[in-house]
Amino acid sequence: ELKRSEMEAKRLVELIELSQDFIALGDSQGRPTYINASGRQLIGLGETDDVGQLQFTDYVPAEWQRFFVETVLRTTREQGRWEGEMQLRHLRTGAAVDVYRSTFALKDASGQLLGYGTVTRDITEQKRAQEALRASEERLRLMLEAVSDHAIFMLDPDGNILTWSRGAEQIDGHMAEEIIGQHYSCLFTADAIAQGLPER
């Protein structure tokens, strides 16, 4: 039983070390006691650097410090868990890293706080992709607004109107706020619908 338990513990440690997520443990005073390999890489710690010399806040950017202490840690202490987006700081470069963080309280049988655990995922590339998409959508919106002599609109797969250009407002007479979300069949007369709507 002892050997089996030791093997299971060893496999668990190997699994944590192989994880691409930042996985860490810390004491109740806000000092990390363990950070896995991916976590060390994320915040710029070397393999042999002593995590015991750090505080949690050392790798949190200045602008996130208050939120981290007053929201993340307080919520974790009081409710047992906090989950959401925030930023960490790379200790060597100072660069901010966008992360999705789950922090949970480690308590004894009586409910006394023993420390904290966290599983944190780097979402920097995901955030960049989202920002690129937003920029692309904004360029499309500006383009649609600039075209005033054509009725331009887009549909979703079910045929509902997603966008409605300023030109469409002027030519068709419907304002964007009243037409967006409607099925494109609303643009046709009853006779046209009876004859069959055009292919999209």
trRosetta pair geometry for C-beta under 8 A, 3 or more apart (Angstrom, degrees):
i j d omega theta_ij theta_ji phi_ij phi_ji
1 4 5.7 -53 -145 37 29 112
1 5 6.3 31 154 -20 63 106
2 5 5.7 -55 -149 36 30 111
2 6 6.4 30 152 -19 64 106
3 6 5.6 -53 -147 36 32 113
3 7 6.3 34 153 -20 65 105
4 7 5.7 -53 -149 35 31 112
4 8 6.4 30 153 -18 64 106
5 8 5.8 -54 -147 37 31 110
5 9 6.3 32 154 -19 64 107
6 9 5.7 -54 -148 37 31 112
6 10 6.3 33 152 -21 64 106
7 10 5.6 -54 -148 35 31 113
7 11 6.4 31 154 -18 65 104
8 11 5.7 -52 -148 36 32 111
8 12 6.4 35 152 -22 64 105
9 12 5.6 -53 -150 33 31 114
9 13 6.5 32 152 -18 64 104
10 13 5.8 -54 -151 35 32 110
10 14 6.4 32 151 -19 65 106
11 14 5.5 -53 -147 37 33 113
11 15 6.2 38 152 -23 66 104
12 15 5.6 -52 -149 33 31 114
12 16 6.4 30 153 -17 64 105
13 16 5.7 -55 -148 37 32 110
13 17 6.2 29 154 -17 66 108
14 17 5.8 -57 -146 39 30 109
14 18 6.2 23 157 -14 65 111
15 18 5.9 -63 -146 41 27 106
15 19 6.6 45 151 -42 62 96
16 19 5.6 -37 -154 5 33 119
16 23 5.2 -116 -161 88 97 153
16 36 5.2 -138 148 -92 89 138
17 36 5.4 -160 -105 -153 46 104
17 37 5.4 63 -163 -3 76 111
19 23 5.8 57 73 -15 142 129
19 36 6.4 33 56 123 101 162
19 38 6.1 -99 100 12 69 140
20 38 5.2 148 -158 -113 31 152
21 38 6.1 99 72 95 19 147
21 39 7.8 14 131 -62 51 84
21 119 5.4 20 145 -170 141 85
21 120 6.4 152 -178 68 89 40
21 121 5.2 -48 -119 -86 97 73
22 35 7.3 -23 -165 -159 85 94
22 36 7.2 173 -153 52 38 96
22 38 5.8 -127 -78 110 49 93
22 39 3.7 99 -146 -101 77 82
22 42 5.0 -64 -77 28 119 155
22 43 7.6 81 -126 -21 136 100
22 88 7.8 73 -32 -16 176 167
22 99 7.2 -27 25 -139 136 140
22 118 7.0 -14 114 114 95 105
22 119 7.3 144 80 -161 60 36
22 120 3.9 -24 66 65 113 100
22 121 7.3 -157 21 -69 85 25
22 122 7.3 100 -21 -41 107 83
23 35 7.7 149 84 -153 48 47
23 36 4.5 33 58 1 92 130
23 38 7.4 61 9 58 80 107
23 39 6.1 -123 40 -40 42 126
23 117 7.9 -6 -169 -175 75 91
23 118 7.2 -178 -143 91 38 60
23 119 5.5 -1 -103 -106 79 71
23 120 7.7 -172 -70 24 37 71
24 32 5.5 -44 -179 -138 125 115
24 34 6.1 175 -150 94 58 63
24 35 4.4 -6 -105 -103 107 71
24 36 7.0 -128 -69 3 61 74
24 39 5.3 144 -54 -153 103 166
24 51 8.0 -160 -142 -167 114 152
24 117 7.1 172 91 -153 50 51
24 118 5.2 0 56 53 90 98
24 120 7.7 -4 13 8 104 112
25 32 7.1 111 83 -158 44 68
25 33 5.1 -46 102 61 95 98
25 34 4.4 29 40 45 100 102
25 106 7.5 27 -147 -27 98 151
25 115 6.3 49 177 129 86 136
25 116 7.2 161 -158 87 48 52
25 117 5.3 -18 -104 -103 71 76
26 30 6.6 5 157 -153 134 23
26 31 5.9 170 -161 85 95 34
26 32 4.5 -59 -94 -100 97 45
26 33 5.8 154 -116 2 33 81
26 56 6.1 28 -135 -70 169 106
26 115 5.4 -175 95 -174 49 104
26 116 4.7 -6 59 57 100 95
26 117 7.7 -178 22 -77 71 33
26 118 7.8 21 1 -3 109 105
27 30 7.4 -46 77 20 73 22
27 31 5.2 2 38 57 105 88
27 33 5.8 91 -37 -42 85 117
27 114 7.7 -81 -146 155 60 57
27 115 4.6 -71 -128 -105 28 110
27 116 7.9 -1 70 18 11 77
28 113 4.9 118 -119 121 120 102
28 114 6.2 -128 -50 162 109 15
28 115 5.3 -97 -49 -83 61 51
28 116 7.6 128 -98 -22 42 81
30 55 5.4 24 127 -161 103 88
30 56 4.6 -94 -170 8 86 110
30 57 7.0 11 169 -12 130 91
30 73 7.2 -12 -96 -118 107 147
30 116 7.9 30 -103 10 48 133
31 52 6.5 41 163 -149 119 55
31 54 6.7 141 -149 86 71 58
31 55 5.9 -56 -94 -107 66 54
31 56 7.3 -116 -82 -29 20 75
32 35 5.6 14 171 -45 142 104
32 51 4.5 -75 101 163 113 115
32 52 7.4 -123 84 -82 68 37
32 54 5.6 2 30 78 108 113
32 56 6.6 125 -45 -80 86 66
33 51 7.0 124 -156 101 7 118
33 52 6.8 38 -116 -89 52 84
33 115 7.1 -31 5 -152 129 155
34 51 6.9 135 -102 67 13 154
35 39 4.1 -128 -177 102 94 130
35 40 5.4 126 116 -60 114 76
35 43 7.7 -61 -174 36 154 126
35 45 6.6 71 88 53 144 154
35 51 5.1 161 7 -103 109 149
36 39 4.9 95 54 10 67 107
36 40 7.2 -127 102 -8 34 89
37 40 5.7 -53 -150 33 31 112
37 41 6.5 28 154 -17 64 106
37 47 7.4 1 -120 -109 87 87
38 41 5.7 -54 -149 37 33 111
38 42 6.2 39 151 -27 66 106
39 42 5.6 -51 -147 31 32 115
39 43 6.7 -2 166 8 65 106
39 45 7.8 0 117 38 73 124
39 120 7.3 88 -110 52 96 109
40 43 6.8 -77 -149 51 25 85
40 44 7.9 -99 168 74 56 13
40 45 3.9 -93 -152 74 81 101
40 46 7.1 -67 173 77 123 7
40 47 6.8 100 133 -90 162 43
40 49 7.2 152 -147 49 115 113
40 51 8.0 -99 -94 -74 96 113
41 44 7.7 36 -171 -71 27 28
41 45 7.7 -78 -47 51 24 69
42 88 6.7 44 142 86 109 146
42 90 7.5 -124 153 -96 45 82
42 97 6.2 160 -178 140 90 171
42 99 7.8 66 -179 -87 139 128
42 120 7.5 176 118 99 168 115
42 122 5.9 -153 -122 -66 118 118
43 59 4.3 -3 -149 -147 134 146
43 88 5.9 -79 -92 152 98 128
43 89 7.0 51 -141 83 88 50
43 90 6.0 -172 -153 -118 36 45
43 91 5.5 51 156 -16 82 97
43 97 7.7 -119 -87 22 59 144
44 59 8.0 177 39 -121 92 115
44 90 4.3 95 -32 -174 123 77
44 91 4.1 -155 77 45 118 78
44 92 3.9 -156 -172 4 137 94
44 93 6.6 -168 -88 8 146 79
45 49 4.5 -130 -169 63 89 140
45 51 6.8 28 -157 -85 160 85
45 91 6.5 56 -62 29 68 139
46 49 4.4 113 53 -25 80 103
49 53 7.9 -97 171 39 84 119
50 53 4.9 78 96 -9 102 106
51 54 5.6 -53 -168 25 55 117
54 58 4.7 -116 -158 38 92 147
54 59 7.1 9 -170 -17 137 102
55 58 5.0 121 57 -25 72 96
56 59 7.5 -84 -180 43 39 84
56 60 6.8 28 138 -20 74 120
56 68 7.3 -169 129 157 113 130
56 73 7.6 129 88 -76 159 124
56 116 7.7 16 -83 61 142 147
57 60 5.0 -64 -144 37 51 116
57 65 5.7 54 -151 -132 113 95
57 68 6.5 153 -104 95 82 141
57 69 7.0 4 -84 -61 123 103
58 91 7.0 20 142 -103 100 112
59 88 5.3 10 144 -171 95 98
59 89 5.1 -158 -166 59 51 80
59 90 7.8 36 -148 -91 97 14
59 91 5.8 -57 -99 -60 95 95
60 64 5.1 -120 175 92 96 107
60 65 5.6 129 110 -90 117 61
60 68 4.8 -31 -156 -32 160 165
60 86 7.8 -19 -138 146 101 126
60 87 7.6 113 -153 94 63 69
60 88 6.3 -63 -97 -126 52 56
60 89 6.2 66 149 2 2 104
61 64 4.8 73 64 16 84 105
61 65 7.4 -120 99 -38 42 77
61 87 5.3 -6 12 104 124 119
61 88 7.4 142 -18 176 83 14
61 89 4.6 138 -65 -65 68 111
61 96 5.2 -3 -59 -104 145 101
62 65 5.7 -28 -155 -15 36 118
64 67 5.3 -64 -161 49 60 113
64 68 5.5 65 142 -31 86 106
64 86 5.7 113 -154 -175 137 105
64 87 5.3 -164 -44 56 153 90
65 68 5.7 -60 -149 34 26 112
65 69 6.3 13 161 -10 65 109
66 69 6.1 -61 -145 42 28 103
66 70 5.6 -3 170 7 68 119
67 70 6.6 -67 -126 52 20 91
67 71 5.0 -24 -172 25 63 124
67 72 6.8 63 136 -15 71 97
67 86 6.8 -176 111 -124 128 121
68 71 7.1 -41 -88 53 9 84
68 72 4.8 -27 -150 29 50 128
68 73 6.6 50 151 -15 64 98
68 86 6.8 111 -83 -174 88 155
69 72 7.4 15 -29 49 12 88
69 73 5.5 -23 -144 30 37 126
69 74 7.3 55 146 -27 49 96
70 73 7.7 32 -19 50 11 90
70 74 5.6 -6 -173 -5 34 134
71 74 6.3 -44 -108 44 9 104
71 75 5.8 7 173 -15 53 116
71 82 7.1 127 140 -144 74 148
72 75 6.3 -63 -145 38 16 106
72 76 6.3 14 158 -17 58 112
72 82 4.9 179 -145 99 58 158
72 84 8.0 -131 -97 49 91 107
72 86 7.0 -30 -67 -40 135 161
72 101 7.3 0 -133 103 131 137
72 103 5.8 65 180 34 100 150
73 76 5.6 -57 -146 37 30 113
73 77 6.3 31 157 -20 66 105
73 82 7.9 -71 -48 5 17 148
73 103 7.6 -63 -88 131 49 152
73 116 7.5 -65 -124 -84 83 150
74 77 5.8 -54 -148 35 30 110
74 78 6.1 11 161 -5 66 114
75 78 6.1 -66 -139 47 27 100
75 79 5.4 -25 -180 28 69 116
75 81 7.7 -44 133 94 94 34
75 82 4.2 95 91 -82 120 114
76 79 7.1 -66 -110 57 15 77
76 80 6.9 -41 -165 141 50 10
76 81 6.2 22 -121 -117 69 11
76 82 4.7 -75 -59 -4 83 104
76 103 4.9 -59 -88 116 140 106
76 104 6.5 -168 -147 -128 104 17
76 105 5.1 150 161 -53 84 90
76 116 6.3 40 144 -122 149 112
77 105 6.1 119 -104 -93 34 133
77 113 6.1 -22 -133 -88 87 148
79 82 7.4 101 66 -64 114 72
80 104 6.4 4 159 -154 68 79
80 105 5.0 -101 -137 33 48 113
80 107 7.7 -69 -116 -8 90 128
81 102 7.1 -16 -165 -170 101 84
81 103 7.0 157 -154 86 51 53
81 104 4.7 -10 -103 -107 82 80
81 105 7.1 -108 -58 5 50 81
82 101 7.7 10 107 109 91 99
82 102 7.6 172 89 -151 49 41
82 103 4.9 -1 56 57 92 100
82 104 8.0 -168 25 -75 56 44
83 100 7.9 21 -176 173 80 85
83 101 7.1 -164 -139 97 46 54
83 102 4.7 2 -107 -108 93 75
83 103 7.5 -171 -74 24 50 62
84 100 7.3 -112 149 -149 19 68
84 101 6.7 -14 65 57 50 81
85 98 7.0 -6 -167 -171 105 89
85 99 7.1 162 -148 88 60 44
85 100 5.5 -38 -92 -100 70 67
85 101 7.5 124 -119 14 21 80
85 123 7.1 -70 -123 51 105 145
86 99 6.3 -21 69 65 67 89
86 101 5.7 -30 34 13 106 128
87 96 4.7 -8 -176 -171 136 104
87 97 6.2 142 -161 67 75 44
87 98 5.8 -42 -101 -95 81 46
87 99 6.7 129 -121 17 29 86
88 96 7.5 143 75 -158 36 56
88 97 4.8 -23 64 61 86 105
88 99 5.5 32 -4 -6 104 137
88 120 7.2 72 -35 160 138 152
89 94 6.4 -22 -171 -152 105 41
89 95 7.3 154 -155 78 59 36
89 96 6.2 -36 -99 -101 66 54
89 97 7.2 -178 -87 13 16 88
90 93 4.6 8 100 47 127 93
90 94 6.5 -37 72 21 81 12
90 95 4.6 14 27 52 123 84
90 96 7.9 -116 3 -55 84 11
90 97 6.2 98 -43 -33 89 114
91 94 8.0 19 -164 -69 14 46
97 122 6.1 -55 176 -127 115 94
97 124 5.8 -67 -154 -62 69 120
98 122 7.4 90 80 -165 62 57
98 123 5.1 -79 119 76 100 81
98 124 4.8 140 43 -88 95 57
98 126 7.8 -130 105 62 128 88
98 127 4.6 9 89 -9 170 151
99 120 4.9 11 176 178 135 105
99 121 6.3 150 -159 75 77 42
99 122 5.9 -45 -102 -100 81 40
99 123 6.1 132 -127 15 24 88
100 120 7.1 167 82 -156 44 59
100 121 4.8 -8 55 57 94 100
100 123 5.1 67 -19 -28 95 134
101 118 6.2 -21 -165 -163 96 116
101 119 7.9 155 -155 84 50 44
101 120 4.4 -7 -109 -111 78 96
101 121 7.8 -160 -73 25 41 61
102 118 6.5 155 84 -154 55 62
102 119 4.9 -3 58 59 108 87
102 120 7.2 -161 29 -76 60 53
103 116 6.0 -8 -172 -173 100 116
103 117 7.3 162 -154 84 53 45
103 118 4.6 -18 -102 -99 73 95
104 116 7.1 148 77 -158 40 66
104 117 5.2 -18 62 63 90 94
104 118 7.4 166 18 -84 67 46
105 113 5.9 -73 -164 -123 113 94
105 116 6.4 -43 -108 -105 45 67
106 113 7.4 86 73 -162 57 60
106 114 4.6 -71 112 69 96 101
106 115 4.6 -4 53 65 123 74
106 116 6.4 -150 6 -79 94 14
106 117 5.8 90 -48 -20 109 99
107 110 8.0 -123 165 71 99 50
107 111 5.4 -8 172 -151 137 33
107 112 6.1 150 -158 70 83 36
107 113 5.6 -47 -99 -97 85 41
107 114 6.0 164 -111 3 24 90
108 111 7.2 -48 69 20 65 17
108 112 4.9 -1 36 54 107 94
108 114 5.7 105 -39 -49 83 116
122 125 7.8 56 130 7 95 87
123 126 4.3 -51 -170 46 83 122
123 127 5.6 90 126 -28 88 94
124 127 5.9 -58 -151 35 27 109
124 128 6.5 27 152 -19 64 106
125 128 5.5 -51 -147 35 35 114
125 129 6.3 36 153 -20 66 104
126 129 5.7 -54 -150 35 31 111
126 130 6.4 32 151 -19 64 105
127 130 5.5 -52 -147 36 34 113
127 131 6.3 34 153 -19 66 105
128 131 5.7 -54 -147 37 31 111
128 132 6.3 33 152 -20 65 105
129 132 5.6 -52 -147 35 32 113
129 133 6.4 34 152 -20 63 104
130 133 5.6 -54 -151 35 32 113
130 134 6.4 33 151 -20 65 104
131 134 5.6 -50 -147 35 34 112
131 135 6.4 34 153 -19 65 104
132 135 5.7 -52 -148 36 31 111
132 136 6.3 34 151 -20 64 106
133 136 5.6 -54 -148 36 32 113
133 137 6.3 31 154 -18 66 105
134 137 5.7 -55 -148 37 31 110
134 138 6.3 32 152 -21 64 106
135 138 5.6 -54 -148 35 32 113
135 139 6.5 34 152 -20 64 102
136 139 5.7 -51 -150 34 32 111
136 140 6.5 33 151 -18 64 105
137 140 5.5 -53 -149 37 34 113
137 141 6.3 38 151 -23 66 103
138 141 5.5 -49 -147 33 34 114
138 142 6.4 33 154 -17 65 104
139 142 5.8 -55 -149 38 31 110
139 143 6.3 34 152 -21 64 106
140 143 5.6 -55 -148 36 32 113
140 144 6.3 31 154 -19 66 105
140 163 7.7 -79 136 -109 114 169
141 144 5.8 -56 -149 35 30 109
141 145 6.4 28 154 -18 64 107
141 163 7.7 -137 -102 -137 71 130
142 145 5.7 -55 -147 37 32 111
142 146 6.3 32 154 -24 65 107
143 146 5.7 -58 -149 33 30 111
143 147 6.7 20 157 -15 65 105
144 147 6.2 -60 -149 35 32 103
144 152 5.6 -138 -132 87 90 125
144 163 6.2 -98 -112 160 170 128
144 165 4.1 -132 -179 -106 94 96
144 166 7.1 133 138 5 75 78
144 167 7.9 -124 -179 17 67 97
145 165 7.0 -156 -73 -153 32 78
145 166 5.2 65 -140 -13 55 124
147 150 5.2 -34 160 46 118 100
147 152 6.0 46 87 0 138 134
147 165 5.9 -24 75 -176 99 147
147 166 7.5 151 75 54 55 90
147 167 5.2 -53 120 -21 77 137
148 166 5.7 -39 -105 103 77 108
148 167 4.8 166 -155 -83 24 86
148 170 6.3 41 -172 14 83 151
149 167 5.9 -51 32 -129 14 126
150 165 7.3 16 93 84 74 153
150 167 4.9 42 66 133 41 160
150 171 7.8 -27 -176 -24 17 148
151 165 6.7 170 -155 56 38 108
151 167 5.4 -140 -79 118 39 93
151 168 3.8 89 -149 -102 79 70
151 171 4.5 -101 -60 59 110 139
151 172 5.8 90 -123 -30 139 105
152 163 7.7 -18 122 112 83 108
152 165 4.1 50 58 -13 88 141
152 167 6.2 58 8 58 84 119
152 168 6.2 -119 42 -42 41 109
153 161 5.6 -25 171 -147 130 104
153 162 7.6 146 176 54 80 62
153 163 5.7 -176 -147 90 59 65
153 164 4.9 6 -108 -102 111 56
153 165 6.4 -129 -66 0 63 81
153 168 5.4 63 -47 -84 104 163
153 179 7.9 -74 -121 127 148 129
153 184 7.9 159 105 -110 132 106
154 161 7.5 114 77 -158 44 57
154 162 4.7 -43 93 59 94 109
154 163 4.6 38 29 34 99 101
155 158 8.0 -136 167 69 98 46
155 159 5.5 -17 -173 -139 132 33
155 160 6.4 136 -156 66 77 33
155 161 6.1 -47 -100 -96 69 43
155 162 6.3 153 -124 0 14 94
155 184 5.7 -38 -98 -45 130 130
155 200 6.2 -83 59 -148 151 138
156 159 7.2 -49 68 22 67 18
156 160 4.9 -4 35 56 109 90
156 162 5.4 113 -46 -56 83 113
158 183 7.7 -79 130 -112 89 94
159 183 5.3 33 115 -152 104 85
159 184 5.1 -105 179 17 88 102
159 185 7.2 38 150 -23 133 86
159 200 6.6 -140 -103 -61 87 147
160 181 6.1 -15 -179 -159 116 31
160 182 6.8 164 -148 89 76 20
160 183 5.6 -55 -94 -92 63 53
160 184 7.4 -161 -111 -26 15 76
161 164 6.0 37 164 -61 127 102
161 179 5.7 -32 86 144 158 87
161 180 5.4 -119 107 -121 100 43
161 181 6.7 -39 64 15 82 22
161 182 5.6 7 22 60 115 71
161 183 7.6 154 -13 -137 82 8
161 184 5.9 123 -60 -77 89 75
162 180 6.9 27 -172 -148 15 94
163 176 7.9 -25 -168 -140 48 114
163 180 7.1 14 -102 -110 19 112
164 168 5.0 -116 -173 82 75 141
164 169 6.7 93 142 -55 104 82
164 174 7.2 -77 -170 103 148 104
164 176 4.2 174 73 -115 115 78
164 179 5.1 100 -86 82 161 123
164 180 5.5 -126 -4 -64 117 88
165 168 4.6 108 56 0 74 99
165 169 7.3 -128 104 -4 48 83
166 169 5.4 -47 -156 29 39 116
166 170 6.6 34 149 -16 67 103
167 170 5.7 -57 -149 38 35 108
167 171 6.0 20 158 -10 71 111
168 171 6.0 -60 -136 45 29 101
168 172 5.4 -3 176 10 69 119
168 174 7.4 -34 140 65 93 90
168 176 7.9 92 79 -81 113 79
168 179 7.9 -126 131 79 124 161
169 172 6.9 -61 -118 52 14 88
169 173 7.4 42 -177 -133 47 4
169 174 6.6 -106 -120 83 58 48
169 175 5.6 40 -131 -112 113 46
169 176 6.3 -53 -71 -36 117 77
172 179 7.9 59 105 -85 141 159
172 187 6.9 -53 -141 -135 137 101
174 178 5.8 -127 -169 81 90 106
174 179 4.2 84 142 -56 132 127
175 178 5.1 73 64 15 85 102
175 179 6.9 172 80 -3 38 97
176 179 6.3 -78 -140 46 26 97
176 180 5.5 23 175 -26 72 114
177 180 6.7 -37 -118 27 21 107
178 182 7.9 14 142 -26 56 131
179 182 5.4 -79 -164 27 49 124
179 186 7.3 -167 -138 90 82 133
182 186 4.7 -35 156 15 129 149
183 186 6.0 120 72 -16 67 93
184 187 5.7 -31 -178 11 65 117
184 197 7.7 115 99 -168 99 138
184 200 7.5 116 49 -96 158 113
185 188 5.9 -63 -164 35 53 107
185 193 6.0 64 -165 -107 106 116
185 197 5.8 -75 -104 -91 89 142
188 192 4.0 -115 -178 88 111 132
188 193 5.4 138 105 -54 119 81
188 197 6.4 -170 13 -114 162 88
189 192 4.7 99 53 5 76 101
189 193 7.1 -139 97 -4 41 86
190 193 5.6 -55 -149 37 33 112
190 194 6.3 37 152 -23 66 105
191 194 5.6 -53 -149 34 31 113
191 195 6.5 25 154 -14 64 108
192 195 5.8 -61 -152 40 32 108
192 197 7.3 66 139 -100 91 57
193 196 7.8 83 -176 -47 30 7
193 197 6.2 3 -122 -63 61 87
